[in-house]
Amino acid sequence: MVLDADVGALVTACPWCETNIGDASAASNAGVEVLDLVELVHRAMGLGTEGAPGERRRRAPGRLNL
């Protein structure tokens, strides 16, 4: 459902959701960028992405098949 929406990015504060939706987006070539909430704030403040949560992503156990 999320990947069917006409959006360029999705923001979440849940690391499991970020991983699962990101994996599903990549597997389906949906082109939806998945961002951590802190990463979005980091970008909005003009601080770039170095050191932001997305740069230190860890793989969460399990995957969601969307």
PDB file of N, H, CA, C and O in Angstrom:
ATOM      1  N   MET A   1       0.803  -1.191   0.000  1.00  0.00           N
ATOM      2  CA  MET A   1       0.000   0.000   0.000  1.00  0.00           C
ATOM      3  C   MET A   1       0.853   1.264   0.000  1.00  0.00           C
ATOM      4  O   MET A   1       0.576   2.214  -0.732  1.00  0.00           O
ATOM      5  N   VAL A   2       1.867   1.263   0.810  1.00  0.00           N
ATOM      6  H   VAL A   2       2.092   0.491   1.405  1.00  0.00           H
ATOM      7  CA  VAL A   2       2.736   2.441   0.890  1.00  0.00           C
ATOM      8  C   VAL A   2       3.390   2.705  -0.455  1.00  0.00           C
ATOM      9  O   VAL A   2       3.464   3.850  -0.901  1.00  0.00           O
ATOM     10  N   LEU A   3       3.857   1.657  -1.094  1.00  0.00           N
ATOM     11  H   LEU A   3       3.797   0.727  -0.731  1.00  0.00           H
ATOM     12  CA  LEU A   3       4.567   1.834  -2.355  1.00  0.00           C
ATOM     13  C   LEU A   3       3.639   2.190  -3.507  1.00  0.00           C
ATOM     14  O   LEU A   3       4.104   2.644  -4.552  1.00  0.00           O
ATOM     15  N   ASP A   4       2.334   1.993  -3.335  1.00  0.00           N
ATOM     16  H   ASP A   4       1.956   1.624  -2.486  1.00  0.00           H
ATOM     17  CA  ASP A   4       1.372   2.370  -4.370  1.00  0.00           C
ATOM     18  C   ASP A   4       1.064   3.866  -4.345  1.00  0.00           C
ATOM     19  O   ASP A   4       0.536   4.410  -5.315  1.00  0.00           O
ATOM     20  N   ALA A   5       1.390   4.523  -3.247  1.00  0.00           N
ATOM     21  H   ALA A   5       1.819   4.081  -2.459  1.00  0.00           H
ATOM     22  CA  ALA A   5       1.134   5.963  -3.131  1.00  0.00           C
ATOM     23  C   ALA A   5       2.084   6.719  -4.058  1.00  0.00           C
ATOM     24  O   ALA A   5       3.210   6.283  -4.298  1.00  0.00           O
ATOM     25  N   ASP A   6       1.627   7.829  -4.561  1.00  0.00           N
ATOM     26  H   ASP A   6       0.712   8.183  -4.365  1.00  0.00           H
ATOM     27  CA  ASP A   6       2.438   8.635  -5.475  1.00  0.00           C
ATOM     28  C   ASP A   6       3.275   9.627  -4.665  1.00  0.00           C
ATOM     29  O   ASP A   6       2.989  10.824  -4.631  1.00  0.00           O
ATOM     30  N   VAL A   7       4.318   9.100  -4.012  1.00  0.00           N
ATOM     31  H   VAL A   7       4.551   8.127  -4.039  1.00  0.00           H
ATOM     32  CA  VAL A   7       5.193   9.924  -3.172  1.00  0.00           C
ATOM     33  C   VAL A   7       6.645   9.667  -3.545  1.00  0.00           C
ATOM     34  O   VAL A   7       6.983   8.610  -4.079  1.00  0.00           O
ATOM     35  N   GLY A   8       7.486  10.627  -3.262  1.00  0.00           N
ATOM     36  H   GLY A   8       7.212  11.485  -2.828  1.00  0.00           H
ATOM     37  CA  GLY A   8       8.910  10.472  -3.530  1.00  0.00           C
ATOM     38  C   GLY A   8       9.685  10.010  -2.319  1.00  0.00           C
ATOM     39  O   GLY A   8      10.786   9.473  -2.437  1.00  0.00           O
ATOM     40  N   ALA A   9       9.090  10.226  -1.130  1.00  0.00           N
ATOM     41  H   ALA A   9       8.196  10.662  -1.034  1.00  0.00           H
ATOM     42  CA  ALA A   9       9.783   9.854   0.105  1.00  0.00           C
ATOM     43  C   ALA A   9       8.775   9.488   1.182  1.00  0.00           C
ATOM     44  O   ALA A   9       7.627   9.931   1.160  1.00  0.00           O
ATOM     45  N   LEU A  10       9.225   8.675   2.118  1.00  0.00           N
ATOM     46  H   LEU A  10      10.158   8.315   2.136  1.00  0.00           H
ATOM     47  CA  LEU A  10       8.430   8.280   3.267  1.00  0.00           C
ATOM     48  C   LEU A  10       9.295   8.475   4.498  1.00  0.00           C
ATOM     49  O   LEU A  10      10.470   8.107   4.491  1.00  0.00           O
ATOM     50  N   VAL A  11       8.735   9.047   5.552  1.00  0.00           N
ATOM     51  H   VAL A  11       7.781   9.346   5.557  1.00  0.00           H
ATOM     52  CA  VAL A  11       9.483   9.319   6.780  1.00  0.00           C
ATOM     53  C   VAL A  11       8.915   8.468   7.899  1.00  0.00           C
ATOM     54  O   VAL A  11       7.699   8.381   8.068  1.00  0.00           O
ATOM     55  N   THR A  12       9.805   7.837   8.667  1.00  0.00           N
ATOM     56  H   THR A  12      10.793   7.908   8.530  1.00  0.00           H
ATOM     57  CA  THR A  12       9.392   7.009   9.792  1.00  0.00           C
ATOM     58  C   THR A  12      10.392   7.162  10.930  1.00  0.00           C
ATOM     59  O   THR A  12      11.552   7.512  10.710  1.00  0.00           O
ATOM     60  N   ALA A  13       9.937   6.900  12.129  1.00  0.00           N
ATOM     61  H   ALA A  13       8.995   6.616  12.308  1.00  0.00           H
ATOM     62  CA  ALA A  13      10.829   6.898  13.288  1.00  0.00           C
ATOM     63  C   ALA A  13      11.128   5.467  13.721  1.00  0.00           C
ATOM     64  O   ALA A  13      11.849   5.252  14.695  1.00  0.00           O
ATOM     65  N   CYS A  14      10.584   4.498  13.010  1.00  0.00           N
ATOM     66  H   CYS A  14       9.998   4.674  12.218  1.00  0.00           H
ATOM     67  CA  CYS A  14      10.751   3.080  13.346  1.00  0.00           C
ATOM     68  C   CYS A  14      11.850   2.468  12.478  1.00  0.00           C
ATOM     69  O   CYS A  14      11.698   2.404  11.258  1.00  0.00           O
ATOM     70  N   PRO A  15      12.957   2.016  13.081  1.00  0.00           N
ATOM     71  CA  PRO A  15      14.041   1.438  12.279  1.00  0.00           C
ATOM     72  C   PRO A  15      13.624   0.172  11.529  1.00  0.00           C
ATOM     73  O   PRO A  15      14.123  -0.089  10.434  1.00  0.00           O
ATOM     74  N   TRP A  16      12.726  -0.603  12.098  1.00  0.00           N
ATOM     75  H   TRP A  16      12.320  -0.391  12.987  1.00  0.00           H
ATOM     76  CA  TRP A  16      12.267  -1.823  11.415  1.00  0.00           C
ATOM     77  C   TRP A  16      11.476  -1.438  10.172  1.00  0.00           C
ATOM     78  O   TRP A  16      11.666  -2.016   9.102  1.00  0.00           O
ATOM     79  N   CYS A  17      10.583  -0.453  10.320  1.00  0.00           N
ATOM     80  H   CYS A  17      10.428   0.017  11.189  1.00  0.00           H
ATOM     81  CA  CYS A  17       9.784   0.017   9.179  1.00  0.00           C
ATOM     82  C   CYS A  17      10.684   0.600   8.094  1.00  0.00           C
ATOM     83  O   CYS A  17      10.478   0.355   6.905  1.00  0.00           O
ATOM     84  N   GLU A  18      11.666   1.362   8.506  1.00  0.00           N
ATOM     85  H   GLU A  18      11.833   1.561   9.472  1.00  0.00           H
ATOM     86  CA  GLU A  18      12.598   1.973   7.556  1.00  0.00           C
ATOM     87  C   GLU A  18      13.292   0.895   6.723  1.00  0.00           C
ATOM     88  O   GLU A  18      13.401   1.016   5.503  1.00  0.00           O
ATOM     89  N   THR A  19      13.752  -0.137   7.382  1.00  0.00           N
ATOM     90  H   THR A  19      13.664  -0.235   8.373  1.00  0.00           H
ATOM     91  CA  THR A  19      14.436  -1.225   6.686  1.00  0.00           C
ATOM     92  C   THR A  19      13.488  -1.996   5.780  1.00  0.00           C
ATOM     93  O   THR A  19      13.796  -2.230   4.611  1.00  0.00           O
ATOM     94  N   ASN A  20      12.340  -2.389   6.313  1.00  0.00           N
ATOM     95  H   ASN A  20      12.090  -2.199   7.262  1.00  0.00           H
ATOM     96  CA  ASN A  20      11.404  -3.201   5.531  1.00  0.00           C
ATOM     97  C   ASN A  20      10.842  -2.450   4.332  1.00  0.00           C
ATOM     98  O   ASN A  20      10.785  -2.997   3.230  1.00  0.00           O
ATOM     99  N   ILE A  21      10.434  -1.221   4.533  1.00  0.00           N
ATOM    100  H   ILE A  21      10.481  -0.777   5.428  1.00  0.00           H
ATOM    101  CA  ILE A  21       9.882  -0.444   3.420  1.00  0.00           C
ATOM    102  C   ILE A  21      10.977  -0.102   2.414  1.00  0.00           C
ATOM    103  O   ILE A  21      10.733  -0.107   1.207  1.00  0.00           O
ATOM    104  N   GLY A  22      12.173   0.194   2.898  1.00  0.00           N
ATOM    105  H   GLY A  22      12.371   0.199   3.879  1.00  0.00           H
ATOM    106  CA  GLY A  22      13.300   0.454   2.004  1.00  0.00           C
ATOM    107  C   GLY A  22      13.646  -0.753   1.157  1.00  0.00           C
ATOM    108  O   GLY A  22      13.916  -0.621  -0.037  1.00  0.00           O
ATOM    109  N   ASP A  23      13.641  -1.935   1.771  1.00  0.00           N
ATOM    110  H   ASP A  23      13.422  -2.041   2.741  1.00  0.00           H
ATOM    111  CA  ASP A  23      13.906  -3.172   1.026  1.00  0.00           C
ATOM    112  C   ASP A  23      12.830  -3.419  -0.029  1.00  0.00           C
ATOM    113  O   ASP A  23      13.134  -3.788  -1.163  1.00  0.00           O
ATOM    114  N   ALA A  24      11.570  -3.211   0.356  1.00  0.00           N
ATOM    115  H   ALA A  24      11.323  -2.911   1.277  1.00  0.00           H
ATOM    116  CA  ALA A  24      10.471  -3.418  -0.585  1.00  0.00           C
ATOM    117  C   ALA A  24      10.540  -2.412  -1.732  1.00  0.00           C
ATOM    118  O   ALA A  24      10.279  -2.763  -2.883  1.00  0.00           O
ATOM    119  N   SER A  25      10.885  -1.179  -1.425  1.00  0.00           N
ATOM    120  H   SER A  25      11.096  -0.894  -0.490  1.00  0.00           H
ATOM    121  CA  SER A  25      11.011  -0.154  -2.455  1.00  0.00           C
ATOM    122  C   SER A  25      12.119  -0.509  -3.437  1.00  0.00           C
ATOM    123  O   SER A  25      11.951  -0.379  -4.650  1.00  0.00           O
ATOM    124  N   ALA A  26      13.244  -0.955  -2.912  1.00  0.00           N
ATOM    125  H   ALA A  26      13.381  -1.061  -1.927  1.00  0.00           H
ATOM    126  CA  ALA A  26      14.369  -1.332  -3.774  1.00  0.00           C
ATOM    127  C   ALA A  26      14.020  -2.548  -4.631  1.00  0.00           C
ATOM    128  O   ALA A  26      14.343  -2.587  -5.818  1.00  0.00           O
ATOM    129  N   ALA A  27      13.363  -3.536  -4.032  1.00  0.00           N
ATOM    130  H   ALA A  27      13.101  -3.505  -3.068  1.00  0.00           H
ATOM    131  CA  ALA A  27      13.022  -4.763  -4.756  1.00  0.00           C
ATOM    132  C   ALA A  27      12.007  -4.510  -5.868  1.00  0.00           C
ATOM    133  O   ALA A  27      12.017  -5.198  -6.889  1.00  0.00           O
ATOM    134  N   SER A  28      11.143  -3.534  -5.673  1.00  0.00           N
ATOM    135  H   SER A  28      11.135  -2.975  -4.844  1.00  0.00           H
ATOM    136  CA  SER A  28      10.104  -3.265  -6.669  1.00  0.00           C
ATOM    137  C   SER A  28      10.439  -2.086  -7.578  1.00  0.00           C
ATOM    138  O   SER A  28       9.632  -1.700  -8.425  1.00  0.00           O
ATOM    139  N   ASN A  29      11.632  -1.515  -7.400  1.00  0.00           N
ATOM    140  H   ASN A  29      12.287  -1.828  -6.712  1.00  0.00           H
ATOM    141  CA  ASN A  29      12.041  -0.338  -8.175  1.00  0.00           C
ATOM    142  C   ASN A  29      11.023   0.799  -8.079  1.00  0.00           C
ATOM    143  O   ASN A  29      10.778   1.511  -9.053  1.00  0.00           O
ATOM    144  N   ALA A  30      10.437   0.959  -6.893  1.00  0.00           N
ATOM    145  H   ALA A  30      10.636   0.380  -6.102  1.00  0.00           H
ATOM    146  CA  ALA A  30       9.413   1.989  -6.687  1.00  0.00           C
ATOM    147  C   ALA A  30      10.017   3.386  -6.614  1.00  0.00           C
ATOM    148  O   ALA A  30       9.335   4.371  -6.893  1.00  0.00           O
ATOM    149  N   GLY A  31      11.281   3.477  -6.243  1.00  0.00           N
ATOM    150  H   GLY A  31      11.835   2.676  -6.017  1.00  0.00           H
ATOM    151  CA  GLY A  31      11.934   4.776  -6.171  1.00  0.00           C
ATOM    152  C   GLY A  31      11.511   5.629  -4.991  1.00  0.00           C
ATOM    153  O   GLY A  31      11.694   6.846  -5.010  1.00  0.00           O
ATOM    154  N   VAL A  32      10.947   5.006  -3.963  1.00  0.00           N
ATOM    155  H   VAL A  32      10.798   4.017  -3.948  1.00  0.00           H
ATOM    156  CA  VAL A  32      10.538   5.741  -2.768  1.00  0.00           C
ATOM    157  C   VAL A  32      11.729   5.814  -1.822  1.00  0.00           C
ATOM    158  O   VAL A  32      12.263   4.786  -1.405  1.00  0.00           O
ATOM    159  N   GLU A  33      12.142   7.031  -1.486  1.00  0.00           N
ATOM    160  H   GLU A  33      11.708   7.866  -1.825  1.00  0.00           H
ATOM    161  CA  GLU A  33      13.236   7.213  -0.537  1.00  0.00           C
ATOM    162  C   GLU A  33      12.659   7.087   0.867  1.00  0.00           C
ATOM    163  O   GLU A  33      11.668   7.740   1.193  1.00  0.00           O
ATOM    164  N   VAL A  34      13.273   6.251   1.697  1.00  0.00           N
ATOM    165  H   VAL A  34      14.078   5.720   1.432  1.00  0.00           H
ATOM    166  CA  VAL A  34      12.798   6.045   3.062  1.00  0.00           C
ATOM    167  C   VAL A  34      13.779   6.723   4.012  1.00  0.00           C
ATOM    168  O   VAL A  34      14.969   6.409   4.028  1.00  0.00           O
ATOM    169  N   LEU A  35      13.256   7.660   4.806  1.00  0.00           N
ATOM    170  H   LEU A  35      12.289   7.915   4.794  1.00  0.00           H
ATOM    171  CA  LEU A  35      14.090   8.455   5.699  1.00  0.00           C
ATOM    172  C   LEU A  35      13.694   8.255   7.147  1.00  0.00           C
ATOM    173  O   LEU A  35      12.518   8.079   7.465  1.00  0.00           O
ATOM    174  N   ASP A  36      14.679   8.285   8.014  1.00  0.00           N
ATOM    175  H   ASP A  36      15.635   8.428   7.756  1.00  0.00           H
ATOM    176  CA  ASP A  36      14.443   8.351   9.447  1.00  0.00           C
ATOM    177  C   ASP A  36      14.021   9.782   9.769  1.00  0.00           C
ATOM    178  O   ASP A  36      14.481  10.721   9.119  1.00  0.00           O
ATOM    179  N   LEU A  37      13.159   9.959  10.756  1.00  0.00           N
ATOM    180  H   LEU A  37      12.785   9.196  11.284  1.00  0.00           H
ATOM    181  CA  LEU A  37      12.680  11.292  11.123  1.00  0.00           C
ATOM    182  C   LEU A  37      13.833  12.241  11.443  1.00  0.00           C
ATOM    183  O   LEU A  37      13.819  13.401  11.031  1.00  0.00           O
ATOM    184  N   VAL A  38      14.821  11.749  12.172  1.00  0.00           N
ATOM    185  H   VAL A  38      14.832  10.807  12.507  1.00  0.00           H
ATOM    186  CA  VAL A  38      15.967  12.584  12.534  1.00  0.00           C
ATOM    187  C   VAL A  38      16.763  12.965  11.285  1.00  0.00           C
ATOM    188  O   VAL A  38      17.295  14.072  11.200  1.00  0.00           O
ATOM    189  N   GLU A  39      16.843  12.063  10.330  1.00  0.00           N
ATOM    190  H   GLU A  39      16.411  11.164  10.399  1.00  0.00           H
ATOM    191  CA  GLU A  39      17.542  12.355   9.077  1.00  0.00           C
ATOM    192  C   GLU A  39      16.840  13.487   8.321  1.00  0.00           C
ATOM    193  O   GLU A  39      17.501  14.353   7.747  1.00  0.00           O
ATOM    194  N   LEU A  40      15.512  13.483   8.319  1.00  0.00           N
ATOM    195  H   LEU A  40      14.975  12.780   8.785  1.00  0.00           H
ATOM    196  CA  LEU A  40      14.759  14.548   7.668  1.00  0.00           C
ATOM    197  C   LEU A  40      15.017  15.894   8.345  1.00  0.00           C
ATOM    198  O   LEU A  40      15.241  16.897   7.668  1.00  0.00           O
ATOM    199  N   VAL A  41      14.987  15.915   9.666  1.00  0.00           N
ATOM    200  H   VAL A  41      14.806  15.100  10.216  1.00  0.00           H
ATOM    201  CA  VAL A  41      15.255  17.149  10.410  1.00  0.00           C
ATOM    202  C   VAL A  41      16.680  17.621  10.142  1.00  0.00           C
ATOM    203  O   VAL A  41      16.926  18.815   9.967  1.00  0.00           O
ATOM    204  N   HIS A  42      17.611  16.678  10.112  1.00  0.00           N
ATOM    205  H   HIS A  42      17.411  15.709  10.254  1.00  0.00           H
ATOM    206  CA  HIS A  42      19.018  16.973   9.842  1.00  0.00           C
ATOM    207  C   HIS A  42      19.157  17.677   8.497  1.00  0.00           C
ATOM    208  O   HIS A  42      19.859  18.682   8.385  1.00  0.00           O
ATOM    209  N   ARG A  43      18.488  17.146   7.480  1.00  0.00           N
ATOM    210  H   ARG A  43      17.917  16.329   7.571  1.00  0.00           H
ATOM    211  CA  ARG A  43      18.524  17.756   6.146  1.00  0.00           C
ATOM    212  C   ARG A  43      17.859  19.127   6.146  1.00  0.00           C
ATOM    213  O   ARG A  43      18.368  20.071   5.541  1.00  0.00           O
ATOM    214  N   ALA A  44      16.716  19.233   6.829  1.00  0.00           N
ATOM    215  H   ALA A  44      16.302  18.466   7.320  1.00  0.00           H
ATOM    216  CA  ALA A  44      15.975  20.498   6.862  1.00  0.00           C
ATOM    217  C   ALA A  44      16.789  21.608   7.517  1.00  0.00           C
ATOM    218  O   ALA A  44      16.619  22.783   7.192  1.00  0.00           O
ATOM    219  N   MET A  45      17.663  21.237   8.432  1.00  0.00           N
ATOM    220  H   MET A  45      17.801  20.283   8.696  1.00  0.00           H
ATOM    221  CA  MET A  45      18.515  22.218   9.105  1.00  0.00           C
ATOM    222  C   MET A  45      19.734  22.574   8.265  1.00  0.00           C
ATOM    223  O   MET A  45      20.543  23.412   8.663  1.00  0.00           O
ATOM    224  N   GLY A  46      19.868  21.933   7.092  1.00  0.00           N
ATOM    225  H   GLY A  46      19.210  21.253   6.768  1.00  0.00           H
ATOM    226  CA  GLY A  46      20.981  22.214   6.205  1.00  0.00           C
ATOM    227  C   GLY A  46      22.283  21.589   6.648  1.00  0.00           C
ATOM    228  O   GLY A  46      23.360  22.076   6.305  1.00  0.00           O
ATOM    229  N   LEU A  47      22.192  20.510   7.410  1.00  0.00           N
ATOM    230  H   LEU A  47      21.317  20.114   7.689  1.00  0.00           H
ATOM    231  CA  LEU A  47      23.394  19.871   7.936  1.00  0.00           C
ATOM    232  C   LEU A  47      23.897  18.735   7.058  1.00  0.00           C
ATOM    233  O   LEU A  47      24.848  18.047   7.429  1.00  0.00           O
ATOM    234  N   GLY A  48      23.279  18.525   5.903  1.00  0.00           N
ATOM    235  H   GLY A  48      22.506  19.084   5.601  1.00  0.00           H
ATOM    236  CA  GLY A  48      23.703  17.445   5.028  1.00  0.00           C
ATOM    237  C   GLY A  48      23.292  16.100   5.592  1.00  0.00           C
ATOM    238  O   GLY A  48      22.403  16.018   6.440  1.00  0.00           O
ATOM    239  N   THR A  49      23.940  15.046   5.119  1.00  0.00           N
ATOM    240  H   THR A  49      24.661  15.113   4.430  1.00  0.00           H
ATOM    241  CA  THR A  49      23.574  13.711   5.587  1.00  0.00           C
ATOM    242  C   THR A  49      24.704  13.000   6.310  1.00  0.00           C
ATOM    243  O   THR A  49      24.482  11.930   6.878  1.00  0.00           O
ATOM    244  N   GLU A  50      25.897  13.551   6.309  1.00  0.00           N
ATOM    245  H   GLU A  50      26.077  14.420   5.847  1.00  0.00           H
ATOM    246  CA  GLU A  50      27.008  12.872   6.971  1.00  0.00           C
ATOM    247  C   GLU A  50      26.719  12.745   8.465  1.00  0.00           C
ATOM    248  O   GLU A  50      26.468  13.736   9.150  1.00  0.00           O
ATOM    249  N   GLY A  51      26.759  11.524   8.948  1.00  0.00           N
ATOM    250  H   GLY A  51      26.963  10.719   8.391  1.00  0.00           H
ATOM    251  CA  GLY A  51      26.502  11.263  10.358  1.00  0.00           C
ATOM    252  C   GLY A  51      25.037  11.136  10.708  1.00  0.00           C
ATOM    253  O   GLY A  51      24.701  10.826  11.851  1.00  0.00           O
ATOM    254  N   ALA A  52      24.149  11.371   9.740  1.00  0.00           N
ATOM    255  H   ALA A  52      24.422  11.623   8.812  1.00  0.00           H
ATOM    256  CA  ALA A  52      22.714  11.229   9.987  1.00  0.00           C
ATOM    257  C   ALA A  52      22.363   9.751  10.107  1.00  0.00           C
ATOM    258  O   ALA A  52      23.131   8.900   9.656  1.00  0.00           O
ATOM    259  N   PRO A  53      21.218   9.430  10.705  1.00  0.00           N
ATOM    260  CA  PRO A  53      20.848   8.031  10.918  1.00  0.00           C
ATOM    261  C   PRO A  53      20.903   7.173   9.669  1.00  0.00           C
ATOM    262  O   PRO A  53      21.305   6.012   9.746  1.00  0.00           O
ATOM    263  N   GLY A  54      20.512   7.706   8.522  1.00  0.00           N
ATOM    264  H   GLY A  54      20.186   8.649   8.459  1.00  0.00           H
ATOM    265  CA  GLY A  54      20.528   6.924   7.289  1.00  0.00           C
ATOM    266  C   GLY A  54      21.919   6.488   6.874  1.00  0.00           C
ATOM    267  O   GLY A  54      22.067   5.513   6.137  1.00  0.00           O
ATOM    268  N   GLU A  55      22.931   7.188   7.330  1.00  0.00           N
ATOM    269  H   GLU A  55      22.811   7.980   7.928  1.00  0.00           H
ATOM    270  CA  GLU A  55      24.309   6.839   6.993  1.00  0.00           C
ATOM    271  C   GLU A  55      24.838   5.701   7.865  1.00  0.00           C
ATOM    272  O   GLU A  55      25.875   5.114   7.559  1.00  0.00           O
ATOM    273  N   ARG A  56      24.127   5.389   8.952  1.00  0.00           N
ATOM    274  H   ARG A  56      23.284   5.866   9.201  1.00  0.00           H
ATOM    275  CA  ARG A  56      24.591   4.328   9.847  1.00  0.00           C
ATOM    276  C   ARG A  56      23.564   3.214   9.962  1.00  0.00           C
ATOM    277  O   ARG A  56      23.477   2.539  10.988  1.00  0.00           O
ATOM    278  N   ARG A  57      22.798   3.028   8.915  1.00  0.00           N
ATOM    279  H   ARG A  57      22.869   3.576   8.082  1.00  0.00           H
ATOM    280  CA  ARG A  57      21.729   2.022   8.962  1.00  0.00           C
ATOM    281  C   ARG A  57      22.271   0.643   9.286  1.00  0.00           C
ATOM    282  O   ARG A  57      23.342   0.240   8.833  1.00  0.00           O
ATOM    283  N   ARG A  58      21.501  -0.051  10.077  1.00  0.00           N
ATOM    284  H   ARG A  58      20.631   0.277  10.445  1.00  0.00           H
ATOM    285  CA  ARG A  58      21.797  -1.452  10.378  1.00  0.00           C
ATOM    286  C   ARG A  58      20.660  -2.286   9.831  1.00  0.00           C
ATOM    287  O   ARG A  58      19.531  -1.807   9.717  1.00  0.00           O
ATOM    288  N   ARG A  59      20.941  -3.496   9.500  1.00  0.00           N
ATOM    289  H   ARG A  59      21.858  -3.885   9.593  1.00  0.00           H
ATOM    290  CA  ARG A  59      19.917  -4.387   8.996  1.00  0.00           C
ATOM    291  C   ARG A  59      19.083  -4.901  10.162  1.00  0.00           C
ATOM    292  O   ARG A  59      19.620  -5.462  11.118  1.00  0.00           O
ATOM    293  N   ALA A  60      17.805  -4.711  10.083  1.00  0.00           N
ATOM    294  H   ALA A  60      17.369  -4.254   9.307  1.00  0.00           H
ATOM    295  CA  ALA A  60      16.898  -5.240  11.104  1.00  0.00           C
ATOM    296  C   ALA A  60      16.558  -6.681  10.751  1.00  0.00           C
ATOM    297  O   ALA A  60      16.489  -7.028   9.572  1.00  0.00           O
ATOM    298  N   PRO A  61      16.348  -7.519  11.748  1.00  0.00           N
ATOM    299  CA  PRO A  61      15.988  -8.907  11.457  1.00  0.00           C
ATOM    300  C   PRO A  61      14.610  -8.979  10.815  1.00  0.00           C
ATOM    301  O   PRO A  61      13.691  -8.265  11.215  1.00  0.00           O
ATOM    302  N   GLY A  62      14.476  -9.827   9.838  1.00  0.00           N
ATOM    303  H   GLY A  62      15.222 -10.408   9.513  1.00  0.00           H
ATOM    304  CA  GLY A  62      13.184 -10.020   9.186  1.00  0.00           C
ATOM    305  C   GLY A  62      12.919  -8.988   8.116  1.00  0.00           C
ATOM    306  O   GLY A  62      13.537  -7.924   8.089  1.00  0.00           O
ATOM    307  N   ARG A  63      11.992  -9.315   7.234  1.00  0.00           N
ATOM    308  H   ARG A  63      11.490 -10.180   7.255  1.00  0.00           H
ATOM    309  CA  ARG A  63      11.626  -8.409   6.154  1.00  0.00           C
ATOM    310  C   ARG A  63      10.125  -8.436   5.969  1.00  0.00           C
ATOM    311  O   ARG A  63       9.464  -9.435   6.252  1.00  0.00           O
ATOM    312  N   LEU A  64       9.606  -7.342   5.498  1.00  0.00           N
ATOM    313  H   LEU A  64      10.143  -6.530   5.268  1.00  0.00           H
ATOM    314  CA  LEU A  64       8.187  -7.235   5.207  1.00  0.00           C
ATOM    315  C   LEU A  64       8.013  -7.328   3.701  1.00  0.00           C
ATOM    316  O   LEU A  64       8.612  -6.553   2.957  1.00  0.00           O
ATOM    317  N   ASN A  65       7.214  -8.255   3.256  1.00  0.00           N
ATOM    318  H   ASN A  65       6.727  -8.885   3.861  1.00  0.00           H
ATOM    319  CA  ASN A  65       6.967  -8.392   1.822  1.00  0.00           C
ATOM    320  C   ASN A  65       5.750  -7.566   1.449  1.00  0.00           C
ATOM    321  O   ASN A  65       4.621  -7.932   1.774  1.00  0.00           O
ATOM    322  N   LEU A  66       5.979  -6.453   0.766  1.00  0.00           N
ATOM    323  H   LEU A  66       6.897  -6.156   0.501  1.00  0.00           H
ATOM    324  CA  LEU A  66       4.874  -5.583   0.349  1.00  0.00           C
ATOM    325  C   LEU A  66       4.510  -5.873  -1.085  1.00  0.00           C
ATOM    326  O   LEU A  66       3.601  -5.248  -1.630  1.00  0.00           O
TER     327      LEU A  66
END
